[in-house]
Amino acid sequence: MYDVIVVGGGAAGYFCAINIGEFNPSLKIAILEKSSKTLAKVKVSGGGRCNVAHAAYEPSLLVKHYPRGKKELLGPFYNFSTNNTIDFFERRNVSLKTEDDGRIFPVSNSSQTIIDCFEKEVKSKGILLFKETTVVEIVNNYKGEDKIDPGWTLETNKGDFYCSNLVVCTGSSPKTWKTIESLGHTIVPPVPSLFTFNIKDKLIEDIPGLSTIAEVKLQINFFKGSRQKSRGNSFISSGPLLITHWGLSGPAILKLSAWAARELNECDYKFKIVVNWLPDLSINELYVSLNDLRTRESKKTIYKTKAFGLPSRLWMKLVKSAGLSSEEKWAEISKLKLEKLSKQLSATEFSVNGKSTFKEEFVTAGGVELKEVDFKNFESKIHPSLYFAGEVLNIDAITGGFNFQNAWTGGYIAAKAIANTYLN
Ligand SMILES: Cc1cc2nc3c(=O)[nH]c(=O)nc-3n(C[C@H](O)[C@H](O)[C@H](O)COP(=O)(O)OP(=O)(O)OC[C@H]3O[C@@H](n4cnc5c(N)ncnc54)[C@H](O)[C@@H]3O)c2cc1C
């Protein structure tokens, strides 16, 4: 019989168990993990370097990186956010560093440092770890009465476990979501998030590796009744755009894949995007700049001009796809062609047909319905003494350390809430 059982030996589960042990060392705590390896995702995260957090310190700015969970995480981030994550690790002699793009990593550049830190903490706090132990059924024994012990029975392949408080940190596990569903919770159907777009298009086919800052807009057509509706203006993102062998990738694309995860799943990953290669210029400003080039560079071929800081091979492709020949000089270009080039530079349309995984890094959008959870303590509104933290909830973020921050914040707040129940 345990005071607390944490189901799932991943980022959220470890962080929660450690913090419960820190708040109240007298509590009997166990972690149940179905696989033979704990912290498997932490190990491979951030390309083996573990991007533990992001240098977004203000809660109102931090929440902007969560397509799902934005509203619910605001309050929790005032209790535990980036600074607290840094403090947690630094107090345990894990030095962290912030890279230019804001991502925070251990100075060692190795996820093993984080794993070693967690394992040391679990050991020193006397938290019991049961590997290869799969929870297959969760039974609430409280049934509305006041406190009766054991409150919870967990049926596993290794027999039954009993506890007063239960924290479910099982990540994106379809089987375990079914188990949670049988407790009366709603599970928002899972769909993939964080992926790249597959595109076959002459404009980008032989220039993989090129990267530029661009703005990308989604154009999704979907049917409502018999009427076709077009959506897209609500999904715009900007940032580095990377041309790959398969299509387009980079932060601008990954952000879109996260924000529109559900809509893109609905259209079976067949949709159109419009790329603005020069998002700092309006189409009119662009036309004026091109006209200016026509006067200043009149004797030069358009094709070979270095323009707007775009990679030259990309510029050549854009010029060609606007219908200009490789010999045409600026002086020879008609107004109409100038307009066509402006259009091409500010709104190139691509057809996307399918998706690919980004460096094997992906998260799942979907999970426990957020309306059924009290975010003051991450406790179920249906079953008191049942808590959720991490990816098991319908919360996910764009890349950059935000998904781990969700795991740390939820794990910490649930831990504090549980420890508080023992204060009286
Ligand atoms: C390749 C890759 C790289 C990533 N890199 C980063 C990064 O650098 N930064 C970042 O912020 N995010 C990153 N992410 C996302 C991040 O890893 C996850 O958001 C995070 O691990 C979620 O933590 P969690 O504890 O909720 O779930 P998990 O880490 O998935 O842990 C859940 C655990 O529960 C166990 N479990 C499930 N069901 C049961 C059951 N019934 N009984 C017992 N145990 C069970 C599972 O085996 C698992 O060990 C990455 C993801 C991937 C796939």
The ligand as a Gaussian input file, in Angstrom:
#p B3LYP/6-31G(d) Opt

LIG

0 1
 C       12.603000      11.795000     -30.609000
 C       11.955000      12.805000     -29.702000
 C       12.687000      13.910000     -29.302000
 C       12.104000      14.864000     -28.453000
 N       12.854000      15.921000     -28.047000
 C       12.316000      16.840000     -27.218000
 C       13.093000      17.909000     -26.713000
 O       14.305000      18.010000     -26.951000
 N       12.463000      18.832000     -25.923000
 C       11.144000      18.733000     -25.571000
 O       10.628000      19.605000     -24.842000
 N       10.387000      17.690000     -26.007000
 C       10.951000      16.749000     -26.798000
 N       10.178000      15.690000     -27.218000
 C        8.832000      15.529000     -26.643000
 C        8.987000      14.971000     -25.192000
 O        9.872000      13.882000     -25.218000
 C        7.645000      14.512000     -24.604000
 O        6.712000      15.573000     -24.668000
 C        7.814000      14.088000     -23.150000
 O        8.704000      12.995000     -23.076000
 C        6.492000      13.686000     -22.516000
 O        6.748000      13.189000     -21.229000
 P        5.706000      12.236000     -20.500000
 O        6.312000      11.837000     -19.202000
 O        4.381000      12.871000     -20.487000
 O        5.562000      10.971000     -21.458000
 P        6.696000       9.872000     -21.808000
 O        8.052000      10.448000     -21.732000
 O        6.252000       9.277000     -23.105000
 O        6.540000       8.823000     -20.655000
 C        5.383000       8.012000     -20.475000
 C        5.823000       6.698000     -19.843000
 O        4.665000       5.970000     -19.425000
 C        4.858000       4.604000     -19.712000
 N        3.518000       3.979000     -19.747000
 C        2.547000       4.196000     -20.664000
 N        1.453000       3.434000     -20.352000
 C        1.756000       2.740000     -19.217000
 C        1.032000       1.806000     -18.416000
 N       -0.223000       1.437000     -18.711000
 N        1.649000       1.283000     -17.311000
 C        2.920000       1.650000     -16.984000
 N        3.647000       2.539000     -17.723000
 C        3.069000       3.084000     -18.822000
 C        5.606000       4.614000     -21.033000
 O        6.295000       3.402000     -21.266000
 C        6.565000       5.802000     -20.821000
 O        7.787000       5.400000     -20.251000
 C       10.745000      14.722000     -28.047000
 C        9.991000      13.615000     -28.483000
 C       10.588000      12.650000     -29.291000
 C        9.771000      11.470000     -29.721000

